[in-house]
Amino acid sequence: PNPLIRRSARSSGRGAARTKMSSLRNSIPRRAHKERAQPESRKKYGLLEKHKDHILRARAYQRKEDFIRNLKEKASFKNPDEFYFKMINSKTVDGIHRPKPEANNKYTEEERMLLKHKDMGYIFQAVQSERKVCGDFEIFKTNEYFVFCG
């Protein structure tokens, strides 16, 4: 629908579908209102903050405030008796939780190689058993075809 055309809602009957053109004055572009520049005497204070700059700054501030409020709310609901073993098996470095380095090296290099070898053996055995199962199905394959004529 054209936004410049209004339909009369009250009239009913013969002229109900008649449309009116809105004022042509509304279609002419209006003068753009420019924001003022920073006065010469205040140049030393930097750029003058315009409305769009203020909106950006205010929204960023609100986002940060909401984030902090959510963190405070989560902290208030935290159970002080809550315990996980990860709390023992990690340490903080500069306020960041890091796992203990000895937890990463659980196995020696020889043990890792042995485990890989066992894994390969298991995979090889699984492949062999699958081949055997598939081989059993090949017994039932025949080259005979039945043609039914009615």
Backbone bond lengths (Angstrom), bond angles and torsions (degrees), N, CA, C in turn:
res aa  C-N    CA-C-N  psi(-1)  N-CA   C-N-CA  omega(-1)  CA-C   N-CA-C  phi
1 P - - - 1.440 - - 1.522 111.11 -
2 N 1.298 115.06 144.98 1.456 121.58 -179.68 1.531 109.14 -79.89
3 P 1.355 119.06 126.46 1.467 120.04 -178.16 1.524 112.94 -70.99
4 L 1.335 117.82 -16.87 1.462 120.31 -179.84 1.523 112.14 -82.04
5 I 1.329 116.75 -11.37 1.459 120.75 -176.78 1.526 108.43 -106.99
6 R 1.357 115.86 127.24 1.455 120.60 178.07 1.521 109.03 -109.88
7 R 1.299 114.97 142.13 1.463 119.60 175.05 1.526 107.73 -101.07
8 S 1.278 115.96 138.90 1.454 120.26 179.54 1.520 108.40 -76.89
9 A 1.320 117.37 122.94 1.459 121.28 -175.89 1.524 111.69 -86.25
10 R 1.350 117.91 -26.06 1.455 120.37 -174.40 1.518 112.86 -81.73
11 S 1.289 115.82 -35.26 1.464 117.41 -173.63 1.519 109.88 -73.01
12 S 1.287 115.12 137.59 1.457 120.46 174.66 1.518 106.63 -135.46
13 G 1.270 116.87 147.79 1.458 119.95 -177.94 1.503 110.74 115.57
14 R 1.373 115.25 -139.79 1.469 119.68 -172.72 1.523 113.57 -63.55
15 G 1.324 118.92 -41.83 1.456 121.24 -173.67 1.523 113.56 -96.38
16 A 1.338 118.30 18.10 1.460 121.36 -174.20 1.521 111.88 -64.99
17 A 1.318 118.16 -32.99 1.460 120.68 -176.46 1.519 112.04 -89.94
18 R 1.344 117.69 -0.33 1.456 120.32 -178.57 1.529 109.50 -68.56
19 T 1.332 117.13 138.48 1.461 121.27 -178.48 1.515 109.59 -112.20
20 K 1.347 115.47 154.18 1.454 121.19 178.26 1.517 108.49 -119.15
21 M 1.314 115.78 143.62 1.456 121.20 176.55 1.526 106.89 -86.95
22 S 1.341 117.76 129.51 1.462 118.77 178.09 1.523 108.88 -72.17
23 S 1.282 116.19 169.44 1.457 122.13 -173.13 1.518 111.50 -57.90
24 L 1.323 116.52 137.18 1.465 120.82 178.91 1.522 111.13 -68.66
25 R 1.326 116.07 -19.70 1.461 119.66 178.53 1.539 110.82 -60.61
26 N 1.339 116.33 -30.46 1.466 120.43 -178.86 1.523 112.35 -73.64
27 S 1.315 118.52 -20.24 1.463 120.42 -177.51 1.524 112.61 -86.30
28 I 1.341 117.52 -13.27 1.469 121.14 179.86 1.528 108.57 -79.92
29 P 1.337 117.65 132.20 1.471 118.49 179.75 1.523 111.38 -64.09
30 R 1.319 116.16 138.48 1.462 121.39 -178.42 1.522 110.74 -88.96
31 R 1.322 114.88 165.14 1.459 121.09 -179.30 1.526 109.61 -68.81
32 A 1.332 115.96 134.39 1.459 120.49 178.25 1.519 108.86 -79.15
33 H 1.324 117.04 129.01 1.457 121.32 178.46 1.516 108.34 -87.20
34 K 1.320 115.43 116.09 1.461 120.34 -177.51 1.522 109.45 -92.25
35 E 1.332 114.61 146.04 1.457 118.67 177.34 1.517 109.30 -82.52
36 R 1.320 115.73 150.98 1.457 120.01 -174.32 1.524 111.41 -72.37
37 A 1.313 115.72 158.09 1.464 121.97 178.06 1.525 109.54 -87.56
38 Q 1.312 116.04 167.85 1.468 121.32 177.17 1.531 108.91 -70.45
39 P 1.338 118.75 126.98 1.472 119.94 177.95 1.533 111.19 -61.90
40 E 1.309 115.03 151.37 1.472 120.96 -176.05 1.530 111.28 -59.60
41 S 1.330 116.36 -36.16 1.468 119.49 -177.43 1.533 112.65 -70.06
42 R 1.340 117.11 -17.03 1.470 120.40 -177.89 1.525 112.66 -110.69
43 K 1.334 117.95 12.73 1.468 122.06 179.85 1.528 111.35 -58.76
44 K 1.356 115.71 -30.73 1.468 119.69 -176.93 1.533 112.31 -65.47
45 Y 1.351 117.23 -17.69 1.460 120.75 -179.64 1.525 113.03 -89.71
46 G 1.315 117.00 3.52 1.460 120.31 177.93 1.509 112.38 92.39
47 L 1.336 115.35 -165.25 1.458 121.02 -177.15 1.519 111.36 -67.34
48 L 1.322 115.66 144.60 1.454 121.42 175.68 1.523 108.04 -77.53
49 E 1.326 115.82 127.99 1.456 119.40 -178.70 1.520 109.51 -74.37
50 K 1.320 115.85 121.85 1.455 121.54 178.38 1.532 109.18 -88.13
51 H 1.331 115.39 173.94 1.462 120.41 -176.55 1.520 111.55 -60.11
52 K 1.340 116.65 -45.30 1.468 119.11 -177.57 1.529 110.95 -65.25
53 D 1.342 116.98 -32.77 1.465 120.29 176.34 1.526 110.34 -66.80
54 H 1.325 115.39 -41.63 1.464 120.06 179.22 1.527 110.50 -62.48
55 I 1.331 116.27 -42.91 1.467 120.39 -179.86 1.526 110.17 -61.05
56 L 1.338 117.22 -46.02 1.467 120.84 178.68 1.524 111.06 -58.60
57 R 1.320 115.90 -47.05 1.463 120.29 -178.15 1.523 111.13 -65.45
58 A 1.328 116.74 -40.96 1.464 120.68 -179.20 1.524 111.18 -66.08
59 R 1.331 116.59 -41.46 1.472 119.29 179.96 1.527 111.20 -66.73
60 A 1.329 117.14 -39.68 1.469 120.39 177.17 1.527 109.86 -62.70
61 Y 1.323 116.32 -41.74 1.466 120.56 179.04 1.528 110.29 -62.40
62 Q 1.329 116.35 -45.03 1.464 120.21 179.99 1.523 111.48 -62.91
63 R 1.359 116.22 -39.85 1.464 120.30 178.16 1.529 110.66 -59.89
64 K 1.333 115.72 -45.02 1.467 120.27 -179.97 1.524 110.71 -65.67
65 E 1.328 116.81 -41.45 1.466 120.17 178.93 1.530 110.88 -62.93
66 D 1.340 117.17 -42.06 1.463 120.73 178.07 1.520 110.68 -62.15
67 F 1.334 116.36 -41.94 1.462 121.22 -179.76 1.530 110.15 -61.61
68 I 1.328 116.60 -45.88 1.469 120.68 179.80 1.525 110.46 -65.47
69 R 1.341 117.36 -39.84 1.456 120.65 179.14 1.528 110.84 -63.48
70 N 1.354 116.89 -41.07 1.464 119.99 177.74 1.521 111.33 -64.04
71 L 1.339 117.05 -40.76 1.464 119.86 177.91 1.527 111.04 -62.62
72 K 1.336 116.69 -41.69 1.463 119.89 178.77 1.524 110.94 -64.11
73 E 1.328 116.09 -38.75 1.464 119.88 178.99 1.522 110.74 -65.13
74 K 1.346 117.10 -43.84 1.467 120.42 177.37 1.523 110.80 -61.16
75 A 1.334 116.43 -41.37 1.464 120.25 -179.73 1.527 110.84 -64.93
76 S 1.332 117.20 -34.69 1.462 119.43 -179.70 1.527 111.59 -70.39
77 F 1.330 117.82 -28.22 1.463 121.39 178.99 1.527 112.81 -88.60
78 K 1.326 117.42 -2.30 1.468 121.34 -176.27 1.527 109.96 -67.83
79 N 1.324 115.99 138.33 1.457 121.86 178.08 1.529 108.62 -86.68
80 P 1.330 119.36 118.45 1.471 119.88 -178.17 1.524 112.96 -68.24
81 D 1.341 118.23 -19.77 1.467 121.33 -179.33 1.521 112.59 -89.74
82 E 1.330 117.07 1.28 1.464 120.75 -177.86 1.526 109.93 -67.72
83 F 1.338 116.42 137.11 1.461 120.36 -177.33 1.518 109.83 -143.11
84 Y 1.343 115.64 136.15 1.455 123.01 172.40 1.524 107.39 -131.64
85 F 1.321 116.79 147.17 1.462 119.97 179.62 1.520 111.59 -65.49
86 K 1.328 117.19 -22.41 1.461 120.59 177.50 1.532 110.40 -62.06
87 M 1.343 115.97 -24.51 1.459 119.74 178.25 1.524 111.23 -65.90
88 I 1.321 116.74 -31.08 1.464 120.82 178.26 1.519 110.10 -82.26
89 N 1.341 116.52 -38.52 1.461 121.93 -172.80 1.522 113.37 -85.81
90 S 1.324 118.16 19.57 1.458 120.17 176.76 1.521 108.95 -142.56
91 K 1.321 115.40 163.35 1.460 120.53 177.34 1.517 108.40 -137.29
92 T 1.329 116.46 164.55 1.458 120.05 179.71 1.518 109.97 -103.13
93 V 1.325 115.34 133.73 1.463 122.15 175.55 1.522 106.60 -122.39
94 D 1.313 117.64 115.37 1.467 123.40 -176.84 1.525 111.58 55.53
95 G 1.332 116.37 37.89 1.455 121.30 178.24 1.515 114.65 80.14
96 I 1.335 118.25 5.96 1.466 122.21 179.60 1.523 108.39 -112.75
97 H 1.337 117.07 131.93 1.463 121.06 -179.79 1.522 110.05 -72.60
98 R 1.320 115.32 129.06 1.468 122.16 178.44 1.526 108.26 -127.96
99 P 1.347 118.09 138.13 1.470 118.98 175.19 1.523 110.25 -69.35
100 K 1.324 115.64 151.79 1.462 119.37 178.78 1.517 109.12 -64.30
101 P 1.334 118.23 140.81 1.469 119.51 -177.14 1.520 113.26 -65.62
102 E 1.346 118.33 -30.46 1.464 118.67 -178.73 1.530 111.82 -72.31
103 A 1.328 117.93 -18.91 1.463 120.29 177.64 1.531 110.53 -68.34
104 N 1.335 118.07 -28.26 1.465 121.37 -179.09 1.526 111.81 -74.26
105 N 1.338 118.03 -35.31 1.464 121.86 -177.07 1.524 109.58 -98.51
106 K 1.328 115.98 67.07 1.452 121.15 -176.90 1.527 110.69 -72.84
107 Y 1.334 116.62 -38.04 1.463 121.52 -177.86 1.525 109.81 -113.76
108 T 1.328 115.27 150.85 1.462 119.61 174.00 1.520 108.71 -78.09
109 E 1.317 116.13 171.87 1.473 120.54 -179.04 1.527 110.89 -62.55
110 E 1.349 117.34 -40.12 1.473 121.20 -179.89 1.524 110.59 -64.61
111 E 1.331 116.63 -42.79 1.464 120.04 179.78 1.522 110.74 -63.67
112 R 1.343 116.73 -39.54 1.464 119.89 178.12 1.519 111.26 -62.88
113 M 1.333 116.86 -42.29 1.470 120.51 178.49 1.526 110.49 -62.91
114 L 1.343 117.22 -41.00 1.462 121.25 179.08 1.529 110.65 -63.44
115 L 1.335 116.75 -42.44 1.466 120.09 178.73 1.525 111.35 -64.09
116 K 1.338 117.28 -40.53 1.467 120.21 177.60 1.519 110.54 -62.35
117 H 1.349 116.32 -41.02 1.467 121.10 179.93 1.526 110.09 -62.73
118 K 1.346 116.58 -42.49 1.468 120.36 178.60 1.528 110.53 -64.64
119 D 1.334 116.42 -40.13 1.463 120.36 178.36 1.523 110.61 -61.35
120 M 1.337 116.50 -43.50 1.469 120.20 179.05 1.523 110.51 -63.41
121 G 1.335 116.82 -39.31 1.465 120.51 177.92 1.514 111.12 -62.47
122 Y 1.344 116.89 -41.98 1.456 120.47 179.33 1.525 110.78 -64.08
123 I 1.326 117.00 -42.94 1.466 120.72 179.78 1.522 110.28 -63.60
124 F 1.333 116.90 -42.63 1.468 120.75 179.74 1.527 110.17 -62.08
125 Q 1.341 116.84 -41.94 1.463 120.96 179.07 1.531 110.56 -64.17
126 A 1.334 118.10 -41.67 1.463 121.41 179.78 1.521 110.70 -63.86
127 V 1.339 117.44 -39.52 1.467 121.16 178.29 1.519 110.09 -64.16
128 Q 1.338 117.26 -42.62 1.468 121.09 179.92 1.530 110.87 -62.38
129 S 1.348 116.84 -43.39 1.467 119.00 -179.21 1.529 110.60 -66.22
130 E 1.335 117.98 -36.31 1.465 120.56 176.79 1.520 111.05 -65.23
131 R 1.329 116.65 -40.09 1.469 120.03 178.03 1.517 110.60 -62.12
132 K 1.336 116.60 -39.67 1.464 120.33 -179.41 1.525 110.09 -64.60
133 V 1.338 116.33 -43.36 1.467 119.94 179.12 1.524 109.82 -62.14
134 C 1.329 117.18 -44.01 1.462 120.66 179.41 1.523 110.84 -66.05
135 G 1.324 116.97 -33.99 1.463 120.75 178.60 1.515 111.63 -66.22
136 D 1.341 116.94 -33.82 1.459 120.32 178.42 1.521 110.79 -64.88
137 F 1.313 118.01 -32.70 1.461 120.43 179.60 1.525 111.49 -71.89
138 E 1.305 117.31 -27.01 1.461 119.85 -178.85 1.524 112.04 -69.51
139 I 1.341 118.05 -18.31 1.467 121.32 177.83 1.520 110.00 -62.99
140 F 1.332 116.39 -36.64 1.463 120.57 -175.87 1.521 112.79 -78.38
141 K 1.330 118.62 -8.80 1.457 120.64 179.79 1.523 109.60 -73.41
142 T 1.308 115.99 130.65 1.470 120.69 174.90 1.516 108.18 -132.72
143 N 1.301 115.43 161.36 1.457 120.22 179.35 1.528 111.37 -98.86
144 E 1.325 117.41 18.93 1.460 120.56 -179.56 1.523 109.26 -93.21
145 Y 1.320 114.95 138.29 1.457 120.66 178.26 1.517 107.94 -124.28
146 F 1.318 116.27 138.80 1.454 120.94 179.28 1.515 108.85 -105.03
147 V 1.322 116.14 130.04 1.449 121.51 177.34 1.516 106.89 -115.58
148 F 1.331 116.05 121.07 1.457 120.86 -179.39 1.520 108.81 -99.96
149 C 1.320 116.11 123.65 1.462 121.15 177.90 1.518 108.08 -112.19
150 G 1.284 116.83 135.42 1.452 120.24 -174.78 1.468 115.19 -101.31
